[in-house]
Amino acid sequence: MSIPIAWGITGASHFLYETFDVMERMANRGVVKITTYISKPGVLVVKTYGLWDKLNQISNGKYLQEIITDSERGFFLTGRFVRKIYKAFIVSPATANTVAKVVHGIADSLVTSAIAQAQKGGVSVYIVPTDQQEGFIETSLLYRVDESLCKRCKPCPAAERCPYGAIVIREGLPVIDLASCRNCKACISACSFGAIKSGEKAKIRMRRVDLENVRKLKEMEGITVLSHPKQIEGVLESLLSNYP
């Protein structure tokens, strides 16, 4: 028997790959059914990082294994939490914006609405915030064109090679439309000058207000804050051991 759980994805990239690894592993074991509630920014991030196909394997479209997007139907389906259909709601990764809304009682997006409904229905919520400790975190940047290396080739080999039409030419310079990008990397191999950059690292400083919101989040009833996606597996294993 599989345990039905829900997974909330917001527009964060930090911890994204680590979360997918855990969810894919647990889904492949066949011990959990995962319904994914994903925000509009979450859809963009997941597609841009080349994880959309993997998400469709984790939540394959069957009952309680759907991908539910930020739409009227999506908001309607958050009612499942009140009916206690899911045994847990895992939100990972959670942006600082999502955390701020939750601690201030705002439920105007799909994921924040689902969290509110889960609290009302007594479904345990586990959240992995991206901003948790003072200092800096390192994150990977999305695709960009390095203007100093771009030779303004006509036609642009990278634009011609992209199967998704994600590279457009503006005033002679190729520009990457991240909403269309699917992380196939075809553009990187097409540009012989190395002008297409991907996966560059950047350090981001944590804001005090975001850290304070995480502290408040830890004090909220029905919510458990996890420090890393690897802890999700332990949560699910505990659910399995106590499931009748």
C-alpha positions as CSV (number, residue, x, y, z in Angstrom):
1,M,0.0,0.0,0.0
2,S,1.2,3.5,-0.9
3,I,0.9,6.5,1.4
4,P,-0.6,9.6,-0.3
5,I,1.5,12.7,0.4
6,A,1.5,16.2,-1.2
7,W,4.6,18.1,-2.3
8,G,4.6,21.9,-2.7
9,I,7.1,23.5,-5.1
10,T,7.7,27.3,-5.1
11,G,9.9,29.4,-7.3
12,A,13.2,28.6,-5.5
13,S,16.2,27.0,-7.2
14,H,18.3,26.5,-4.0
15,F,17.7,22.9,-2.7
16,L,15.7,22.1,-5.9
17,Y,17.9,19.3,-7.2
18,E,18.3,17.8,-3.7
19,T,14.5,17.8,-3.2
20,F,13.9,16.1,-6.6
21,D,16.5,13.4,-5.7
22,V,14.6,12.5,-2.5
23,M,11.1,12.6,-4.1
24,E,12.2,10.6,-7.1
25,R,13.8,7.9,-4.9
26,M,10.7,7.6,-2.6
27,A,8.3,7.5,-5.6
28,N,10.4,4.8,-7.3
29,R,10.2,2.7,-4.3
30,G,6.4,2.7,-4.7
31,V,5.7,3.4,-1.0
32,V,4.3,6.9,-1.6
33,K,2.0,8.5,-4.0
34,I,2.9,12.1,-4.6
35,T,0.6,14.9,-5.6
36,T,2.6,18.0,-6.6
37,Y,1.2,21.5,-5.9
38,I,3.3,23.9,-7.9
39,S,3.2,27.7,-8.1
40,K,3.5,29.6,-11.4
41,P,7.1,30.6,-10.6
42,G,7.7,27.0,-9.6
43,V,6.7,25.8,-13.0
44,L,9.1,28.2,-14.7
45,V,12.0,27.2,-12.4
46,V,11.4,23.5,-12.8
47,K,11.2,23.7,-16.6
48,T,14.2,26.0,-16.8
49,Y,16.3,23.6,-14.7
50,G,15.3,20.7,-17.0
51,L,13.3,18.9,-14.4
52,W,9.8,19.0,-15.8
53,D,10.0,15.5,-17.4
54,K,11.3,14.1,-14.1
55,L,8.4,15.8,-12.3
56,N,5.9,14.1,-14.6
57,Q,7.5,10.7,-13.7
58,I,7.2,11.4,-10.0
59,S,3.6,12.7,-10.3
60,N,2.4,10.7,-13.3
61,G,-1.1,12.0,-13.6
62,K,-3.0,9.2,-11.9
63,Y,-5.3,9.9,-9.0
64,L,-3.4,11.4,-6.1
65,Q,-0.3,11.6,-8.4
66,E,-1.3,14.7,-10.3
67,I,0.7,17.9,-11.0
68,I,-1.7,20.6,-9.7
69,T,-0.8,24.1,-11.0
70,D,-1.8,27.6,-9.8
71,S,-5.3,27.8,-11.3
72,E,-8.9,27.9,-10.2
73,R,-9.0,24.0,-10.3
74,G,-5.7,24.0,-8.3
75,F,-7.2,26.1,-5.5
76,F,-10.3,23.9,-5.5
77,L,-8.1,20.8,-5.0
78,T,-6.5,22.3,-1.9
79,G,-9.7,21.2,-0.2
80,R,-8.2,17.7,-0.1
81,F,-6.2,18.7,2.9
82,V,-9.3,19.5,4.9
83,R,-10.6,16.0,4.0
84,K,-7.3,14.6,5.3
85,I,-6.5,12.7,2.1
86,Y,-2.8,13.4,2.4
87,K,-0.7,12.1,5.3
88,A,1.8,15.0,5.1
89,F,2.5,18.1,3.1
90,I,6.2,18.6,2.2
91,V,7.0,22.1,0.9
92,S,10.5,22.1,-0.6
93,P,12.2,24.3,-1.5
94,A,10.2,27.2,0.0
95,T,11.1,30.8,-1.0
96,A,11.5,33.5,1.5
97,N,8.4,35.1,0.0
98,T,6.4,31.9,0.7
99,V,7.7,31.8,4.3
100,A,6.8,35.4,4.9
101,K,3.3,34.9,3.6
102,V,2.7,31.8,5.8
103,V,3.9,33.5,9.0
104,H,1.6,36.5,8.3
105,G,-1.4,34.4,7.4
106,I,-1.5,35.2,3.7
107,A,-2.8,32.4,1.5
108,D,-3.0,34.0,-2.0
109,S,-1.0,31.5,-4.0
110,L,-1.5,27.8,-4.6
111,V,1.2,26.6,-2.2
112,T,0.4,29.1,0.6
113,S,-3.3,28.3,0.2
114,A,-2.5,24.5,0.5
115,I,-0.4,25.2,3.6
116,A,-3.4,27.0,5.2
117,Q,-5.8,24.2,4.3
118,A,-3.4,21.6,5.6
119,Q,-3.2,23.5,9.0
120,K,-7.0,23.7,9.1
121,G,-7.3,20.0,8.3
122,G,-4.7,18.9,10.8
123,V,-2.3,17.6,8.1
124,S,1.3,17.8,9.2
125,V,3.3,20.4,7.2
126,Y,7.1,20.1,6.7
127,I,8.9,23.1,5.1
128,V,12.4,23.4,3.8
129,P,13.1,27.2,3.6
130,T,15.9,28.4,1.4
131,D,17.0,31.2,3.8
132,Q,17.8,29.7,7.2
133,Q,21.1,30.9,8.6
134,E,23.2,34.1,8.7
135,G,25.8,34.6,6.1
136,F,25.8,33.6,2.4
137,I,24.4,30.6,0.5
138,E,25.8,29.6,-2.9
139,T,23.3,29.1,-5.7
140,S,23.6,28.2,-9.4
141,L,22.6,30.8,-12.0
142,L,20.5,30.2,-15.1
143,Y,21.5,30.6,-18.7
144,R,22.9,33.9,-20.0
145,V,24.8,35.2,-23.0
146,D,28.2,36.7,-22.2
147,E,28.3,39.8,-24.4
148,S,32.1,40.0,-24.1
149,L,32.5,36.6,-25.8
150,C,29.6,36.8,-28.2
151,K,30.7,37.4,-31.9
152,R,27.2,38.4,-33.1
153,C,27.3,35.6,-35.7
154,K,24.7,35.8,-38.5
155,P,22.9,33.5,-38.2
156,C,23.4,32.6,-34.6
157,P,24.3,28.9,-34.3
158,A,22.9,28.7,-30.7
159,A,19.6,30.3,-31.7
160,E,19.3,27.9,-34.7
161,R,20.2,24.8,-32.6
162,C,17.7,25.5,-29.8
163,P,14.7,23.2,-30.2
164,Y,12.5,25.3,-28.0
165,G,13.0,28.7,-29.7
166,A,14.3,30.1,-26.4
167,I,17.0,32.3,-28.0
168,V,15.9,35.4,-29.8
169,I,18.0,38.1,-31.5
170,R,17.5,41.6,-30.2
171,E,19.6,44.4,-31.8
172,G,22.0,41.8,-33.1
173,L,22.6,40.1,-29.7
174,P,21.1,36.7,-28.8
175,V,19.0,36.8,-25.7
176,I,17.8,33.8,-23.8
177,D,14.0,33.6,-22.9
178,L,14.1,31.7,-19.7
179,A,10.4,31.0,-19.8
180,S,11.0,28.9,-23.0
181,C,14.3,27.3,-21.9
182,R,14.3,23.7,-21.0
183,N,17.9,23.2,-20.0
184,C,18.7,20.9,-23.0
185,K,22.2,22.6,-23.3
186,A,22.0,22.5,-27.1
187,C,23.0,26.1,-27.2
188,I,26.2,25.6,-25.2
189,S,27.6,23.0,-27.7
190,A,26.4,25.1,-30.7
191,C,28.4,28.2,-29.7
192,S,32.1,27.7,-30.5
193,F,33.1,30.9,-28.7
194,G,31.7,29.8,-25.3
195,A,29.4,32.8,-25.0
196,I,26.5,30.8,-23.5
197,K,27.0,30.4,-19.8
198,S,25.1,28.1,-17.4
199,G,25.5,26.9,-13.8
200,E,27.6,29.9,-12.7
201,K,27.8,30.2,-9.0
202,A,26.7,33.2,-7.0
203,K,26.7,34.0,-3.3
204,I,23.5,35.4,-1.9
205,R,23.4,37.1,1.5
206,M,20.6,36.2,3.9
207,R,18.4,39.0,5.0
208,R,17.6,39.4,8.7
209,V,13.9,39.7,8.0
210,D,13.9,36.4,6.2
211,L,15.8,34.7,9.1
212,E,13.3,36.2,11.6
213,N,10.4,34.8,9.5
214,V,11.9,31.3,9.6
215,R,12.2,31.6,13.4
216,K,8.5,32.5,13.5
217,L,7.7,29.7,11.2
218,K,9.2,27.2,13.6
219,E,6.8,28.4,16.3
220,M,3.7,27.8,14.2
221,E,1.4,25.0,15.1
222,G,1.3,22.0,12.7
223,I,4.5,23.1,10.9
224,T,7.9,21.5,11.2
225,V,10.9,23.3,9.6
226,L,13.6,21.1,8.1
227,S,17.1,22.3,7.5
228,H,17.8,20.3,4.4
229,P,15.8,18.1,1.9
230,K,17.7,15.0,3.0
231,Q,15.6,15.1,6.1
232,I,12.5,14.6,4.0
233,E,13.3,10.9,3.6
234,G,13.4,10.4,7.4
235,V,10.0,12.0,7.7
236,L,8.5,9.7,5.1
237,E,10.2,6.7,6.6
238,S,8.6,7.6,9.9
239,L,5.2,7.9,8.2
240,L,5.7,4.5,6.7
241,S,6.6,2.8,9.9
242,N,3.4,4.2,11.6
243,Y,1.1,3.6,8.7
244,P,-1.5,0.9,9.4
